[in-house]
Amino acid sequence: MLSTAAPQRTLPTAPSLAAGIPLSSDGDQRASRDVADMLKLLVDTLAPQRRVVHAGDVIYRAGERFGNLYVMNSGFFKLVTLSPDGREQVVSLKFRGDWLGFDGIAQGAYSCDAVAMDTGDIWVIRYDALLGACFRCPELLTVLHAAMSREIGRDRDSLMSVCTLPADARVAEFLRQWAQSLAQRGLRSDQIMLRMTRAEIGNYLGMTLETVSRALSKLARDKVIDFAEKGRRDIRIPNVQALATFVQRCLSPVPTLQ
């Protein structure tokens, strides 16, 4: 677990999109600018402490007393809860510009574990300091409310996917959302490295490892995605829109012969 005594280190901000590869839409470009503007505002108004984390590092654990919020400057993170029978359940994924710790505000304690999936840079913000800064800077309060609203919307979309989509479409939508999240942060989205095992993806989507593997193989056969030569976690996505089209095709009723 991260301790307050951990040495302060600084990482460069996350790399921009690779040269020659445009963001997928004007909306993604606006979202990327919004993330950059938010991070700059936090630096200017709060000067947050910055810490380097590595894959497997726990930012906070369920039951730990709430005191800080955390903003992702780079890296990928997951939120994990324990089911009543002791099984771990991945409940949310976080990317650059996302916040961690909102779940601790209401009860005064975090309700899940926050875990780094690779090397990253997090910004630690004391909640009481944030509230004080919001009084002095109304724009910061707007940023905080927007972050909360995005989290609510993302949780809703994730639940809709798990509850309403068939298995193949669920995996395609998962990849589409991952690629879109990267594009909205100014990062390369035509080739992604999955920071989760197939078992973890299945855990997140409510599917078995075998079902996830079959769905990925089908997407590859249909040429919607392509696996990089050196590893099955490296996935090329020639056209993100093709993933959305695949989802719609899975939902379209199969015509019956008369």
C-alpha positions as CSV (number, residue, x, y, z in Angstrom):
1,M,0.0,0.0,0.0
2,L,1.2,3.5,-0.7
3,S,2.3,5.4,2.4
4,T,2.5,9.1,3.0
5,A,6.2,8.7,3.5
6,A,6.8,7.4,0.0
7,P,9.4,9.6,-1.9
8,Q,8.0,12.1,-4.3
9,R,9.0,11.5,-7.9
10,T,7.9,13.0,-11.1
11,L,7.1,11.3,-14.4
12,P,6.5,13.1,-17.7
13,T,3.0,13.3,-18.8
14,A,1.5,10.5,-20.9
15,P,2.8,10.5,-24.5
16,S,0.8,12.1,-27.2
17,L,-0.8,10.3,-30.1
18,A,1.8,8.8,-32.4
19,A,2.7,11.1,-35.4
20,G,0.5,10.6,-38.4
21,I,-2.3,8.9,-36.5
22,P,-5.2,11.3,-36.0
23,L,-7.8,11.2,-33.2
24,S,-10.9,9.5,-34.4
25,S,-13.3,12.5,-34.1
26,D,-13.7,16.1,-33.2
27,G,-15.3,14.9,-30.0
28,D,-12.2,12.9,-29.1
29,Q,-10.1,16.0,-29.7
30,R,-12.3,18.1,-27.4
31,A,-12.2,15.4,-24.7
32,S,-8.4,15.3,-25.0
33,R,-8.1,19.1,-24.5
34,D,-10.5,18.9,-21.6
35,V,-8.3,16.4,-19.8
36,A,-5.2,18.5,-20.4
37,D,-7.0,21.6,-19.2
38,M,-8.2,19.8,-16.1
39,L,-4.8,18.5,-15.2
40,K,-3.3,22.0,-15.7
41,L,-5.9,23.5,-13.4
42,L,-5.2,21.0,-10.7
43,V,-1.5,21.8,-10.9
44,D,-2.1,25.6,-10.8
45,T,-4.6,25.5,-7.9
46,L,-3.5,22.6,-5.7
47,A,0.0,21.6,-6.6
48,P,-0.8,17.9,-5.9
49,Q,1.8,15.4,-4.7
50,R,2.9,13.2,-7.6
51,R,3.8,9.5,-7.1
52,V,5.1,6.8,-9.3
53,V,3.2,3.4,-9.1
54,H,3.9,0.1,-10.7
55,A,1.8,-2.9,-11.8
56,G,0.2,-4.5,-8.7
57,D,0.7,-1.5,-6.4
58,V,-2.4,-0.8,-4.3
59,I,-3.4,2.9,-4.1
60,Y,-5.9,2.2,-1.3
61,R,-7.8,-0.7,0.1
62,A,-11.5,-1.3,0.9
63,G,-12.2,-0.2,4.5
64,E,-9.3,2.2,4.6
65,R,-10.2,5.6,6.0
66,F,-11.0,8.1,3.3
67,G,-8.9,11.3,3.1
68,N,-7.6,11.6,-0.4
69,L,-8.7,11.7,-4.0
70,Y,-6.4,10.5,-6.7
71,V,-6.1,11.7,-10.3
72,M,-4.5,9.6,-13.0
73,N,-1.8,11.5,-15.0
74,S,-0.6,8.3,-16.7
75,G,-1.1,4.5,-16.5
76,F,-4.1,2.2,-16.2
77,F,-5.9,1.2,-13.0
78,K,-8.7,-1.1,-11.9
79,L,-11.1,-1.0,-9.0
80,V,-11.7,-4.4,-7.3
81,T,-14.2,-5.5,-4.7
82,L,-14.6,-8.8,-2.9
83,S,-17.8,-10.8,-3.2
84,P,-19.4,-12.3,-0.1
85,D,-17.7,-15.6,-0.9
86,G,-14.3,-14.0,-1.2
87,R,-14.0,-13.7,-5.0
88,E,-12.4,-10.6,-6.5
89,Q,-14.6,-8.7,-8.9
90,V,-13.2,-6.0,-11.2
91,V,-15.9,-3.2,-11.2
92,S,-14.2,-0.3,-13.0
93,L,-11.3,0.6,-15.2
94,K,-9.5,4.0,-15.0
95,F,-7.4,5.9,-17.5
96,R,-5.5,9.2,-17.7
97,G,-7.6,12.1,-16.3
98,D,-9.9,9.8,-14.3
99,W,-10.3,10.2,-10.5
100,L,-10.1,7.5,-7.8
101,G,-11.6,7.6,-4.4
102,F,-15.1,9.0,-5.0
103,D,-16.5,5.9,-3.4
104,G,-15.0,6.9,0.0
105,I,-16.8,10.2,0.4
106,A,-20.2,9.1,1.6
107,Q,-19.2,6.6,4.3
108,G,-15.7,8.0,5.2
109,A,-14.0,4.9,4.0
110,Y,-13.1,3.4,0.6
111,S,-15.4,0.6,-0.6
112,C,-13.0,-1.1,-2.9
113,D,-9.3,-1.7,-3.7
114,A,-7.7,0.6,-6.3
115,V,-4.8,-1.2,-8.1
116,A,-2.3,-0.1,-10.8
117,M,-2.2,-2.3,-13.9
118,D,1.1,-0.9,-15.1
119,T,3.6,1.9,-14.4
120,G,1.9,5.2,-13.9
121,D,1.8,8.6,-12.3
122,I,-0.9,9.5,-9.9
123,W,-1.6,12.8,-8.2
124,V,-2.7,12.8,-4.6
125,I,-5.2,15.4,-3.5
126,R,-6.3,15.9,0.1
127,Y,-10.1,16.1,0.0
128,D,-10.3,18.9,2.6
129,A,-7.8,20.9,0.5
130,L,-9.8,20.3,-2.6
131,L,-13.0,21.6,-1.0
132,G,-11.2,24.7,0.2
133,A,-9.8,25.3,-3.3
134,C,-13.3,24.9,-4.8
135,F,-14.6,27.9,-2.8
136,R,-11.7,30.0,-4.1
137,C,-12.0,28.7,-7.7
138,P,-15.5,27.9,-8.9
139,E,-14.0,26.4,-12.1
140,L,-12.5,23.7,-10.0
141,L,-15.9,22.8,-8.5
142,T,-17.2,22.5,-12.1
143,V,-14.3,20.1,-12.9
144,L,-15.0,18.0,-9.8
145,H,-18.7,17.7,-10.7
146,A,-17.9,16.8,-14.3
147,A,-15.6,14.0,-13.1
148,M,-18.3,12.6,-10.9
149,S,-20.8,12.8,-13.7
150,R,-18.5,11.0,-16.1
151,E,-18.0,8.2,-13.6
152,I,-21.8,7.8,-13.2
153,G,-22.3,7.7,-17.0
154,R,-19.4,5.2,-17.5
155,D,-20.8,2.9,-14.8
156,R,-24.2,3.0,-16.4
157,D,-22.8,2.2,-19.8
158,S,-20.8,-0.7,-18.4
159,L,-23.8,-2.1,-16.6
160,M,-25.9,-1.8,-19.8
161,S,-23.3,-3.7,-21.8
162,V,-23.1,-6.6,-19.3
163,C,-26.9,-6.8,-18.9
164,T,-28.0,-6.4,-22.5
165,L,-25.3,-7.5,-25.0
166,P,-24.5,-11.1,-26.1
167,A,-21.0,-12.4,-25.4
168,D,-19.3,-11.5,-28.7
169,A,-20.8,-8.0,-28.7
170,R,-19.8,-7.5,-25.1
171,V,-16.1,-8.1,-25.9
172,A,-16.3,-5.9,-29.0
173,E,-17.9,-3.1,-27.0
174,F,-15.3,-3.5,-24.3
175,L,-12.5,-3.0,-26.9
176,R,-14.4,-0.1,-28.5
177,Q,-14.7,1.7,-25.1
178,W,-11.0,1.1,-24.3
179,A,-9.9,2.5,-27.7
180,Q,-12.2,5.4,-27.4
181,S,-10.9,6.2,-23.8
182,L,-7.4,6.3,-25.2
183,A,-8.4,8.5,-28.1
184,Q,-10.2,10.9,-25.8
185,R,-6.9,11.3,-23.8
186,G,-4.8,12.0,-26.9
187,L,-3.3,8.6,-26.9
188,R,-2.8,6.1,-29.7
189,S,-6.0,4.0,-30.2
190,D,-5.3,2.0,-33.4
191,Q,-3.1,-0.4,-31.5
192,I,-3.6,-1.2,-27.8
193,M,-2.0,-3.4,-25.3
194,L,-4.5,-5.0,-23.0
195,R,-3.4,-4.5,-19.4
196,M,-5.7,-7.3,-18.3
197,T,-5.6,-11.0,-18.7
198,R,-8.5,-12.8,-20.5
199,A,-9.6,-14.0,-17.1
200,E,-9.7,-10.5,-15.8
201,I,-11.6,-9.3,-18.8
202,G,-14.1,-12.1,-18.3
203,N,-14.4,-11.2,-14.6
204,Y,-15.1,-7.6,-15.6
205,L,-17.7,-8.5,-18.3
206,G,-19.3,-11.4,-16.4
207,M,-18.0,-14.1,-18.8
208,T,-15.7,-17.1,-18.6
209,L,-12.1,-16.9,-19.9
210,E,-13.0,-19.4,-22.6
211,T,-15.9,-17.2,-23.8
212,V,-13.6,-14.2,-23.9
213,S,-11.0,-16.1,-26.0
214,R,-13.7,-17.3,-28.4
215,A,-15.1,-13.8,-28.9
216,L,-11.6,-12.4,-29.5
217,S,-10.9,-15.1,-32.1
218,K,-14.2,-14.4,-33.9
219,L,-13.4,-10.7,-34.0
220,A,-10.0,-11.6,-35.5
221,R,-11.6,-13.9,-38.1
222,D,-14.0,-11.2,-39.1
223,K,-11.0,-8.9,-39.5
224,V,-12.4,-6.4,-37.0
225,I,-9.2,-6.7,-34.9
226,D,-5.8,-8.2,-35.5
227,F,-3.3,-9.7,-33.0
228,A,0.2,-8.4,-33.1
229,E,2.8,-11.0,-33.8
230,K,4.7,-10.8,-30.5
231,G,1.8,-11.2,-28.1
232,R,-1.9,-11.8,-27.8
233,R,-2.3,-8.8,-25.6
234,D,-1.3,-6.4,-28.4
235,I,-4.4,-5.8,-30.5
236,R,-4.6,-3.7,-33.7
237,I,-7.8,-2.0,-34.4
238,P,-7.8,-0.7,-38.0
239,N,-11.2,1.0,-37.6
240,V,-12.8,1.6,-34.2
241,Q,-16.1,2.1,-36.0
242,A,-16.0,-1.5,-37.2
243,L,-16.3,-2.6,-33.6
244,A,-19.5,-0.5,-33.2
245,T,-20.8,-2.0,-36.4
246,F,-20.0,-5.5,-35.2
247,V,-22.0,-4.8,-32.0
248,Q,-25.0,-3.7,-34.0
249,R,-24.7,-6.7,-36.3
250,C,-24.9,-9.0,-33.2
251,L,-28.0,-7.2,-32.1
252,S,-29.8,-7.3,-35.4
253,P,-32.4,-10.1,-35.7
254,V,-31.5,-12.9,-38.0
255,P,-34.1,-13.0,-40.9
256,T,-36.1,-16.1,-41.0
257,L,-36.9,-18.0,-44.1
258,Q,-40.5,-18.0,-45.2
